[in-house]
Amino acid sequence: MPRPYILLWGVPGAAHRELENLRAVSCGDYWWLYPPLEPDLEHLCQQQAGFAERAAQLSEKLHCTALAVMNLEDSALLLWAYHRGRLVFQYDSNPMYLGCPVCSYSSETVGAFVHGLDGLCRLRGLPHRQQALRAWLVRRRGLGFMSERERLEKILALLELPTSSAYTSQ
């Protein structure tokens, strides 16, 4: 299962040492932080709120923007974006996913939860990409992608953000 991570950008130079102390990895203007989380799915589902709160705290404390990314076994993609501690975007690709293969289902009647896309696009300076992003955010699996990982790659590309593999390839 892909590790949840927080992508930070717009971090002032004075905060770089603090990120290094947190074992964040930098590549250009971006920082990746992998908060310690219980790796199994049951615990990840329980840790969602704390993970998002950690991104909010970092964003506020470091005066930057943070995108928290959690992929739950390619069954649900969760994203939160904070700018200086304020939530500007939230996304859940499968709100019916309960972290249990027996209990969860993907309903054709319940679509993805998308909140604040316009704010995120403005923050990135890409308001013209809002429609294309919305199409990828609400698209059902199998229509142009087969996994939430593929969906995430497309979303990050449209937002002109690097993927987590960007720093590992260096």
C-alpha atoms as a printed R data frame, in Angstrom:
    type eleno elety resid chain resno       x      y       z
1   ATOM     1    CA   MET     A     1   0.000  0.000   0.000
2   ATOM     2    CA   PRO     A     2   1.374  3.465  -0.868
3   ATOM     3    CA   ARG     A     3   2.572  5.400   2.164
4   ATOM     4    CA   PRO     A     4   0.568  8.499   3.095
5   ATOM     5    CA   TYR     A     5   2.618 11.650   2.692
6   ATOM     6    CA   ILE     A     6   2.440 15.416   3.016
7   ATOM     7    CA   LEU     A     7   3.776 17.539   0.161
8   ATOM     8    CA   LEU     A     8   4.790 21.062   1.197
9   ATOM     9    CA   TRP     A     9   5.662 24.060  -0.976
10  ATOM    10    CA   GLY     A    10   6.202 27.762  -0.500
11  ATOM    11    CA   VAL     A    11   8.225 26.960   2.614
12  ATOM    12    CA   PRO     A    12  10.282 29.957   3.810
13  ATOM    13    CA   GLY     A    13  14.026 29.329   3.975
14  ATOM    14    CA   ALA     A    14  14.017 29.791   7.749
15  ATOM    15    CA   ALA     A    15  11.820 26.688   8.100
16  ATOM    16    CA   HIS     A    16  14.059 24.353   6.083
17  ATOM    17    CA   ARG     A    17  16.075 23.276   9.129
18  ATOM    18    CA   GLU     A    18  12.891 22.316  10.962
19  ATOM    19    CA   LEU     A    19  11.772 20.167   8.027
20  ATOM    20    CA   GLU     A    20  15.181 18.503   7.912
21  ATOM    21    CA   ASN     A    21  14.813 17.703  11.620
22  ATOM    22    CA   LEU     A    22  11.468 16.062  10.812
23  ATOM    23    CA   ARG     A    23  13.297 13.954   8.193
24  ATOM    24    CA   ALA     A    24  11.449 15.596   5.333
25  ATOM    25    CA   VAL     A    25  13.037 15.189   1.918
26  ATOM    26    CA   SER     A    26  13.428 18.140  -0.427
27  ATOM    27    CA   CYS     A    27  13.563 18.365  -4.186
28  ATOM    28    CA   GLY     A    28  13.655 21.864  -5.594
29  ATOM    29    CA   ASP     A    29  10.921 23.945  -3.993
30  ATOM    30    CA   TYR     A    30   9.024 20.921  -2.640
31  ATOM    31    CA   TRP     A    31   9.299 18.913   0.558
32  ATOM    32    CA   TRP     A    32   7.920 15.409   1.240
33  ATOM    33    CA   LEU     A    33   7.146 14.294   4.753
34  ATOM    34    CA   TYR     A    34   6.065 10.780   5.663
35  ATOM    35    CA   PRO     A    35   4.469 11.036   9.116
36  ATOM    36    CA   PRO     A    36   4.740  7.908  11.251
37  ATOM    37    CA   LEU     A    37   1.436  6.077  10.893
38  ATOM    38    CA   GLU     A    38   0.334  2.545  11.622
39  ATOM    39    CA   PRO     A    39   0.699  0.872   8.216
40  ATOM    40    CA   ASP     A    40  -2.278 -1.476   8.266
41  ATOM    41    CA   LEU     A    41  -5.517 -0.356   6.667
42  ATOM    42    CA   GLU     A    42  -7.647 -0.487   9.809
43  ATOM    43    CA   HIS     A    43  -5.328  1.910  11.625
44  ATOM    44    CA   LEU     A    44  -4.938  4.177   8.595
45  ATOM    45    CA   CYS     A    45  -8.695  4.676   8.430
46  ATOM    46    CA   GLN     A    46  -8.720  5.603  12.111
47  ATOM    47    CA   GLN     A    47  -5.794  8.000  11.649
48  ATOM    48    CA   GLN     A    48  -7.278 10.077   8.814
49  ATOM    49    CA   ALA     A    49  -8.328 13.021  10.962
50  ATOM    50    CA   GLY     A    50  -4.994 13.149  12.785
51  ATOM    51    CA   PHE     A    51  -3.085 12.943   9.502
52  ATOM    52    CA   ALA     A    52  -5.065 15.840   8.024
53  ATOM    53    CA   GLU     A    53  -4.607 17.822  11.237
54  ATOM    54    CA   ARG     A    54  -0.840 17.258  11.064
55  ATOM    55    CA   ALA     A    55  -0.806 18.759   7.555
56  ATOM    56    CA   ALA     A    56  -2.840 21.742   8.798
57  ATOM    57    CA   GLN     A    57  -0.460 22.310  11.711
58  ATOM    58    CA   LEU     A    58   2.625 22.151   9.491
59  ATOM    59    CA   SER     A    59   1.060 24.512   6.981
60  ATOM    60    CA   GLU     A    60   0.235 27.020   9.696
61  ATOM    61    CA   LYS     A    61   3.491 26.737  11.627
62  ATOM    62    CA   LEU     A    62   5.719 26.902   8.531
63  ATOM    63    CA   HIS     A    63   3.600 29.528   6.712
64  ATOM    64    CA   CYS     A    64   3.305 27.382   3.592
65  ATOM    65    CA   THR     A    65   0.931 25.181   1.618
66  ATOM    66    CA   ALA     A    66   0.529 21.488   2.403
67  ATOM    67    CA   LEU     A    67  -1.162 18.719   0.436
68  ATOM    68    CA   ALA     A    68  -1.869 15.597   2.484
69  ATOM    69    CA   VAL     A    69  -2.223 12.444   0.367
70  ATOM    70    CA   MET     A    70  -3.646  9.146   1.607
71  ATOM    71    CA   ASN     A    71  -4.323  6.231  -0.755
72  ATOM    72    CA   LEU     A    72  -6.269  3.469   0.997
73  ATOM    73    CA   GLU     A    73  -5.353  0.253  -0.855
74  ATOM    74    CA   ASP     A    74  -6.312  1.848  -4.176
75  ATOM    75    CA   SER     A    75  -9.943  1.756  -2.994
76  ATOM    76    CA   ALA     A    76 -10.118  5.381  -1.896
77  ATOM    77    CA   LEU     A    77  -7.939  8.428  -2.490
78  ATOM    78    CA   LEU     A    78  -8.070 11.138   0.171
79  ATOM    79    CA   LEU     A    79  -6.579 14.609  -0.293
80  ATOM    80    CA   TRP     A    80  -6.495 17.678   1.938
81  ATOM    81    CA   ALA     A    81  -4.853 20.981   0.997
82  ATOM    82    CA   TYR     A    82  -4.070 23.660   3.571
83  ATOM    83    CA   HIS     A    83  -2.665 27.127   3.043
84  ATOM    84    CA   ARG     A    84  -1.164 28.662   6.177
85  ATOM    85    CA   GLY     A    85  -3.285 26.341   8.296
86  ATOM    86    CA   ARG     A    86  -6.587 26.983   6.529
87  ATOM    87    CA   LEU     A    87  -8.334 24.145   4.685
88  ATOM    88    CA   VAL     A    88  -8.700 25.123   1.029
89  ATOM    89    CA   PHE     A    89  -9.473 21.740  -0.550
90  ATOM    90    CA   GLN     A    90 -10.732 18.323   0.505
91  ATOM    91    CA   TYR     A    91 -11.345 15.221  -1.594
92  ATOM    92    CA   ASP     A    92 -12.550 11.657  -1.046
93  ATOM    93    CA   SER     A    93 -12.806  9.500  -4.168
94  ATOM    94    CA   ASN     A    94 -15.003  6.888  -2.473
95  ATOM    95    CA   PRO     A    95 -17.002  8.196   0.507
96  ATOM    96    CA   MET     A    96 -18.616  4.763   0.903
97  ATOM    97    CA   TYR     A    97 -15.261  3.096   1.633
98  ATOM    98    CA   LEU     A    98 -15.204  1.978   5.245
99  ATOM    99    CA   GLY     A    99 -11.788  0.327   5.440
100 ATOM   100    CA   CYS     A   100 -13.300 -3.128   5.407
101 ATOM   101    CA   PRO     A   101 -13.673 -5.161   2.196
102 ATOM   102    CA   VAL     A   102 -16.836 -6.810   3.512
103 ATOM   103    CA   CYS     A   103 -18.489 -3.584   4.707
104 ATOM   104    CA   SER     A   104 -17.400 -1.203   1.951
105 ATOM   105    CA   TYR     A   105 -18.818 -0.717  -1.456
106 ATOM   106    CA   SER     A   106 -18.497  1.663  -4.328
107 ATOM   107    CA   SER     A   107 -21.932  3.049  -4.942
108 ATOM   108    CA   GLU     A   108 -22.995  4.255  -8.348
109 ATOM   109    CA   THR     A   109 -25.349  6.704  -6.612
110 ATOM   110    CA   VAL     A   110 -22.783  8.250  -4.253
111 ATOM   111    CA   GLY     A   111 -20.057 10.100  -6.110
112 ATOM   112    CA   ALA     A   112 -16.753 11.489  -4.975
113 ATOM   113    CA   PHE     A   113 -16.678 14.245  -2.362
114 ATOM   114    CA   VAL     A   114 -14.958 17.383  -3.711
115 ATOM   115    CA   HIS     A   115 -14.773 20.610  -1.707
116 ATOM   116    CA   GLY     A   116 -12.847 23.783  -2.543
117 ATOM   117    CA   LEU     A   117 -11.472 22.899  -5.970
118 ATOM   118    CA   ASP     A   118 -11.743 26.507  -7.145
119 ATOM   119    CA   GLY     A   119  -9.650 27.663  -4.171
120 ATOM   120    CA   LEU     A   120  -6.968 25.073  -4.856
121 ATOM   121    CA   CYS     A   121  -6.799 26.015  -8.536
122 ATOM   122    CA   ARG     A   122  -6.506 29.716  -7.662
123 ATOM   123    CA   LEU     A   123  -3.829 28.949  -5.074
124 ATOM   124    CA   ARG     A   124  -1.790 27.104  -7.718
125 ATOM   125    CA   GLY     A   125  -2.413 29.880 -10.262
126 ATOM   126    CA   LEU     A   126  -4.278 27.435 -12.497
127 ATOM   127    CA   PRO     A   127  -7.949 28.504 -12.527
128 ATOM   128    CA   HIS     A   128  -8.204 27.369 -16.163
129 ATOM   129    CA   ARG     A   129  -7.572 23.749 -15.059
130 ATOM   130    CA   GLN     A   130 -10.580 23.538 -12.740
131 ATOM   131    CA   GLN     A   131 -12.861 21.801 -15.245
132 ATOM   132    CA   ALA     A   132 -10.228 19.233 -16.253
133 ATOM   133    CA   LEU     A   133  -9.410 18.555 -12.602
134 ATOM   134    CA   ARG     A   134 -13.061 18.118 -11.677
135 ATOM   135    CA   ALA     A   135 -13.422 15.604 -14.508
136 ATOM   136    CA   TRP     A   136 -10.580 13.495 -13.075
137 ATOM   137    CA   LEU     A   137 -11.756 13.885  -9.484
138 ATOM   138    CA   VAL     A   138 -15.282 12.616 -10.150
139 ATOM   139    CA   ARG     A   139 -14.453 10.086 -12.894
140 ATOM   140    CA   ARG     A   140 -15.251  6.470 -12.099
141 ATOM   141    CA   ARG     A   141 -12.439  3.959 -12.085
142 ATOM   142    CA   GLY     A   142 -12.046  2.218 -15.422
143 ATOM   143    CA   LEU     A   143 -12.733  5.386 -17.400
144 ATOM   144    CA   GLY     A   144  -9.175  6.426 -18.208
145 ATOM   145    CA   PHE     A   145  -7.440  4.890 -15.187
146 ATOM   146    CA   MET     A   146  -7.500  1.606 -13.295
147 ATOM   147    CA   SER     A   147  -6.184  2.614  -9.872
148 ATOM   148    CA   GLU     A   148  -6.325  5.518  -7.453
149 ATOM   149    CA   ARG     A   149  -2.566  5.805  -7.873
150 ATOM   150    CA   GLU     A   150  -3.070  6.555 -11.580
151 ATOM   151    CA   ARG     A   151  -5.780  9.092 -10.720
152 ATOM   152    CA   LEU     A   152  -3.417 10.797  -8.265
153 ATOM   153    CA   GLU     A   153  -0.664 11.031 -10.892
154 ATOM   154    CA   LYS     A   154  -3.061 12.771 -13.294
155 ATOM   155    CA   ILE     A   155  -4.344 15.160 -10.593
156 ATOM   156    CA   LEU     A   156  -0.813 16.122  -9.548
157 ATOM   157    CA   ALA     A   157   0.185 16.674 -13.185
158 ATOM   158    CA   LEU     A   158  -2.803 18.973 -13.757
159 ATOM   159    CA   LEU     A   159  -1.856 20.911 -10.610
160 ATOM   160    CA   GLU     A   160   1.759 21.064 -11.799
161 ATOM   161    CA   LEU     A   161   2.881 19.331  -8.614
162 ATOM   162    CA   PRO     A   162   5.546 16.617  -8.438
163 ATOM   163    CA   THR     A   163   4.741 13.050  -7.502
164 ATOM   164    CA   SER     A   164   6.339 11.339  -4.532
165 ATOM   165    CA   SER     A   165   8.587  9.468  -6.975
166 ATOM   166    CA   ALA     A   166  10.105 12.774  -8.144
167 ATOM   167    CA   TYR     A   167  12.597 12.904  -5.295
168 ATOM   168    CA   THR     A   168  13.399  9.172  -5.282
169 ATOM   169    CA   SER     A   169  14.513  9.287  -8.911
170 ATOM   170    CA   GLN     A   170  17.317 11.745  -8.099
